[in-house]
């Protein structure tokens, strides 16, 4: 068997395994996609899909239809969870490990323009992309891919060569070709869990301006660009220029890692490991509730 034939057969098998867990979401203003997370009907999708209308209909394989109810949405990450009575539905798990590299093959499955369970092949074009959103905010830490993503793909899975969900397709650049974006599965995993448990994501604040960047050893970390006076970070001793390496023992390669630690911390304090010059320091910060918009 030729290498191309073997690759073709493996991709076909991968798509066949994953497709039953991908659903179409239809509302009055259009359509989107979703990933069934559990057999009891929890479906992960984009916030801009779930919040587009009061009523959403879930279509499975273009045939079975069920009304979905909103469980919760988080516009900061453009993720949402809805729930529908689906009977015995296939499900896909989200891959939390950081295994993606630029150049790896990925498949996008979704409901573009109403064409149910369409599958496209591409590669990971880049990682850690930031994208402004129409409301003046932005999405950070996105996966960029050249797998074909069109209106309606939003909320569908991006799969790696092992069939793991590594991202949730979320956006395209309408004036470009081959530039699509997905929310990393690591982000989607914790956001979905919080939405299912609490219906919303509350983000405690420590009062810093920061960005993710490459560190000297070629890994990534969070650079502190500014510290708000008298904010929790200021009281804890965090300073402009510090490189945040860990929060509660977990590496902070991206801003989302910091948000994850803040949102999931069980205690009143967060233990931060920062690099200042050549010295690694341990700081304890006590986050405060986010300010009302």
C-alpha positions as CSV (number, residue, x, y, z in Angstrom):
1,X,0.0,0.0,0.0
2,X,1.4,3.4,-0.9
3,X,2.0,6.1,1.7
4,X,-0.6,8.3,0.1
5,X,-3.2,5.6,0.1
6,X,-2.5,4.8,3.7
7,X,-2.8,8.5,4.7
8,X,-6.0,8.8,2.8
9,X,-7.5,5.7,4.5
10,X,-6.5,6.9,7.9
11,X,-8.0,10.4,7.4
12,X,-11.2,8.8,6.1
13,X,-11.4,6.6,9.2
14,X,-10.6,9.5,11.5
15,X,-13.4,11.6,10.0
16,X,-15.9,8.7,10.2
17,X,-15.1,8.2,13.9
18,X,-15.5,11.9,14.8
19,X,-18.4,13.1,12.6
20,X,-21.2,11.5,14.6
21,X,-20.3,13.7,17.5
22,X,-20.5,16.9,15.4
23,X,-23.9,18.6,15.2
24,X,-25.4,21.5,13.3
25,X,-27.0,24.3,15.2
26,X,-29.7,26.2,13.4
27,X,-31.3,29.5,14.4
28,X,-33.2,32.3,12.6
29,X,-30.1,34.2,11.8
30,X,-28.1,31.3,10.4
31,X,-26.3,28.2,11.4
32,X,-23.3,27.0,13.3
33,X,-21.7,23.8,14.6
34,X,-21.2,22.1,17.9
35,X,-19.3,19.2,19.5
36,X,-21.2,16.8,21.7
37,X,-19.2,16.6,25.0
38,X,-21.2,13.9,26.8
39,X,-24.0,11.5,26.0
40,X,-26.4,13.4,28.3
41,X,-26.6,16.2,25.7
42,X,-24.1,18.8,26.6
43,X,-22.8,20.5,23.4
44,X,-19.9,22.9,23.1
45,X,-20.1,25.7,20.6
46,X,-19.3,29.3,20.1
47,X,-20.9,32.1,22.2
48,X,-21.6,34.1,19.1
49,X,-23.6,31.1,17.8
50,X,-25.5,30.3,21.0
51,X,-26.4,33.9,21.7
52,X,-27.5,34.7,18.2
53,X,-31.2,33.8,18.9
54,X,-33.5,32.7,21.6
55,X,-34.2,29.3,20.1
56,X,-31.6,26.9,18.6
57,X,-32.4,23.6,16.9
58,X,-29.8,20.8,17.0
59,X,-29.5,18.8,13.8
60,X,-27.7,15.5,13.9
61,X,-26.6,14.1,10.5
62,X,-29.0,16.5,8.8
63,X,-32.0,14.6,10.1
64,X,-32.7,14.3,13.8
65,X,-33.7,17.6,15.3
66,X,-34.0,18.7,18.9
67,X,-34.4,22.0,20.6
68,X,-31.4,23.2,22.7
69,X,-31.4,25.3,25.8
70,X,-28.5,27.6,26.8
71,X,-26.4,26.3,29.7
72,X,-24.0,29.2,29.7
73,X,-21.8,31.4,27.5
74,X,-18.5,33.1,27.9
75,X,-18.0,35.9,25.4
76,X,-14.4,36.5,26.5
77,X,-13.4,33.2,24.9
78,X,-16.3,32.9,22.4
79,X,-17.4,29.6,24.0
80,X,-20.8,28.4,25.1
81,X,-22.5,25.2,26.2
82,X,-26.0,24.2,25.2
83,X,-28.0,21.1,26.1
84,X,-30.5,19.0,24.1
85,X,-32.2,15.7,24.4
86,X,-30.2,13.7,21.9
87,X,-30.7,10.1,23.0
88,X,-27.6,8.0,22.5
89,X,-25.2,10.5,21.0
90,X,-21.6,10.0,20.2
91,X,-19.2,12.3,22.1
92,X,-15.7,13.7,21.7
93,X,-13.2,14.6,24.5
94,X,-11.2,17.7,24.5
95,X,-7.4,17.3,24.5
96,X,-5.9,19.4,27.3
97,X,-2.2,18.6,26.6
98,X,-0.1,21.1,24.7
99,X,0.9,18.9,21.8
100,X,0.3,21.0,18.7
101,X,3.1,22.3,16.6
102,X,3.2,24.5,13.5
103,X,2.9,22.3,10.4
104,X,0.9,19.4,11.9
105,X,-2.1,18.1,10.0
106,X,-5.5,19.0,11.3
107,X,-9.1,18.4,10.2
108,X,-12.0,20.8,10.6
109,X,-15.5,19.3,10.7
110,X,-18.7,21.4,10.8
111,X,-21.8,22.8,9.2
112,X,-20.5,25.4,6.8
113,X,-23.3,27.2,5.0
114,X,-25.6,24.4,6.1
115,X,-23.6,21.6,4.4
116,X,-23.8,19.1,7.2
117,X,-20.6,17.5,8.6
118,X,-18.3,18.9,6.0
119,X,-14.7,17.9,6.5
120,X,-11.6,19.9,5.4
121,X,-7.9,19.2,5.8
122,X,-5.1,21.6,6.5
123,X,-2.2,22.3,8.8
124,X,-1.6,24.3,12.0
125,X,-0.3,27.6,10.4
126,X,0.6,29.3,13.7
127,X,-0.1,29.3,17.4
128,X,-0.8,31.9,20.0
129,X,-2.6,34.3,17.6
130,X,-4.5,37.3,18.9
131,X,-7.6,38.5,17.1
132,X,-9.7,41.7,17.7
133,X,-13.4,41.3,17.9
134,X,-16.1,43.7,16.6
135,X,-17.1,44.8,20.1
136,X,-13.7,46.2,20.8
137,X,-12.4,43.2,22.7
138,X,-10.3,40.4,21.5
139,X,-9.5,36.7,21.5
140,X,-6.1,35.6,22.5
141,X,-4.0,32.4,22.2
142,X,-5.8,31.2,19.1
143,X,-4.7,28.4,16.8
144,X,-4.4,29.5,13.2
145,X,-5.1,27.0,10.4
146,X,-5.5,26.9,6.7
147,X,-8.1,24.1,6.9
148,X,-11.1,25.5,5.0
149,X,-13.4,27.2,7.5
150,X,-16.5,29.0,6.4
151,X,-19.6,30.6,8.0
152,X,-21.4,27.8,9.8
153,X,-18.1,26.1,10.8
154,X,-18.2,28.1,14.0
155,X,-18.3,25.8,17.1
156,X,-17.1,22.7,15.2
157,X,-14.0,20.8,16.2
158,X,-10.5,21.0,14.9
159,X,-8.9,17.5,15.1
160,X,-5.3,16.4,15.1
161,X,-4.1,13.3,13.3
162,X,-5.0,11.1,16.3
163,X,-8.6,12.3,16.2
164,X,-8.3,14.4,19.3
165,X,-10.2,17.7,19.5
166,X,-7.4,20.3,19.8
167,X,-9.5,23.3,19.0
168,X,-13.0,24.8,18.5
169,X,-13.3,26.7,15.3
170,X,-14.3,30.2,16.0
171,X,-13.4,32.8,13.3
172,X,-12.2,33.6,9.8
173,X,-10.8,36.7,8.1
174,X,-13.5,37.3,5.5
175,X,-11.0,39.2,3.2
176,X,-8.4,36.4,3.3
177,X,-8.1,32.8,2.1
178,X,-6.7,30.0,4.2
179,X,-6.7,31.9,7.5
180,X,-9.0,30.5,10.1
181,X,-8.8,30.4,13.9
182,X,-9.7,28.0,16.6
183,X,-9.9,28.3,20.4
184,X,-7.4,25.8,21.9
185,X,-9.0,22.8,23.5
186,X,-7.1,23.5,26.7
187,X,-9.0,26.7,27.0
188,X,-12.3,25.1,25.9
189,X,-12.0,22.3,28.5
190,X,-11.9,24.5,31.6
191,X,-14.4,27.1,30.3
192,X,-16.9,24.3,29.4
193,X,-16.5,22.7,32.8
194,X,-17.2,26.0,34.6
195,X,-20.2,26.8,32.3
196,X,-21.7,23.4,33.0
197,X,-21.2,23.7,36.7
198,X,-22.0,27.4,37.3
199,X,-23.5,28.8,34.0
200,X,-21.0,31.6,33.8
201,X,-17.3,32.2,34.1
202,X,-16.3,34.7,36.9
203,X,-12.7,36.0,36.5
204,X,-11.1,37.3,39.7
205,X,-8.6,40.1,39.0
206,X,-5.2,40.9,40.2
207,X,-4.7,44.2,38.4
208,X,-2.0,43.6,35.7
209,X,-1.5,44.4,32.1
210,X,0.3,41.4,30.5
211,X,1.0,39.5,27.3
212,X,2.3,36.1,26.4
213,X,5.7,35.9,24.8
214,X,8.7,33.6,24.2
215,X,11.2,33.4,27.1
216,X,14.9,33.0,26.9
217,X,14.8,29.2,27.0
218,X,12.4,29.2,24.0
219,X,9.3,28.3,26.1
220,X,6.5,30.8,26.6
221,X,5.6,32.8,29.7
222,X,3.5,35.8,30.6
223,X,5.3,39.2,30.7
224,X,3.9,41.8,33.1
225,X,3.7,45.1,31.3
226,X,2.1,47.1,34.0
227,X,0.7,46.8,37.5
228,X,-2.2,48.8,38.8
229,X,-1.5,50.8,41.9
230,X,-2.9,49.3,45.1
231,X,-4.3,46.3,43.2
232,X,-3.8,42.8,44.5
233,X,-0.7,42.3,42.3
234,X,0.8,45.5,43.5
235,X,0.2,44.6,47.2
236,X,1.8,41.1,46.5
237,X,5.0,42.7,45.1
238,X,4.5,42.0,41.4
239,X,6.4,44.5,39.2
240,X,6.5,45.7,35.6
241,X,8.9,43.5,33.6
242,X,8.4,40.4,35.7
243,X,8.1,37.2,33.8
244,X,5.3,35.0,35.2
245,X,6.4,31.4,35.0
246,X,3.8,29.5,37.1
247,X,0.5,30.0,38.9
248,X,-0.4,27.5,41.7
249,X,2.3,25.2,40.3
250,X,1.1,25.2,36.7
251,X,3.1,26.7,33.8
252,X,1.7,30.0,32.6
253,X,2.6,29.9,28.9
254,X,-0.4,32.0,27.9
255,X,-2.7,34.6,29.4
256,X,-5.4,31.9,29.4
257,X,-3.2,29.8,31.8
258,X,-3.3,32.7,34.2
259,X,-7.1,33.2,33.8
260,X,-7.5,29.4,34.3
261,X,-5.6,29.5,37.5
262,X,-7.6,32.5,38.8
263,X,-10.9,31.0,37.9
264,X,-10.2,27.5,39.2
265,X,-8.2,28.4,42.3
266,X,-9.8,26.7,45.4
267,X,-8.2,29.0,47.9
268,X,-8.1,32.8,48.6
269,X,-4.5,33.1,47.5
270,X,-2.6,32.4,44.3
271,X,1.0,31.3,44.4
272,X,3.0,32.9,41.6
273,X,6.5,32.0,40.4
274,X,8.1,35.0,38.6
275,X,11.5,35.6,37.1
276,X,12.9,39.1,37.9
277,X,16.2,39.6,36.3
278,X,18.1,36.4,37.1
279,X,16.2,35.7,40.3
280,X,13.1,33.5,40.6
281,X,10.7,34.7,43.3
282,X,7.6,33.2,44.9
283,X,4.8,35.7,45.5
284,X,1.4,35.2,47.0
285,X,-1.4,37.3,45.6
286,X,-5.0,37.5,46.9
287,X,-7.3,38.1,43.8
288,X,-10.4,40.3,44.1
289,X,-13.7,40.0,42.4
290,X,-13.9,41.5,38.9
291,X,-15.4,44.9,38.7
292,X,-18.8,45.3,37.2
293,X,-18.9,46.4,33.6
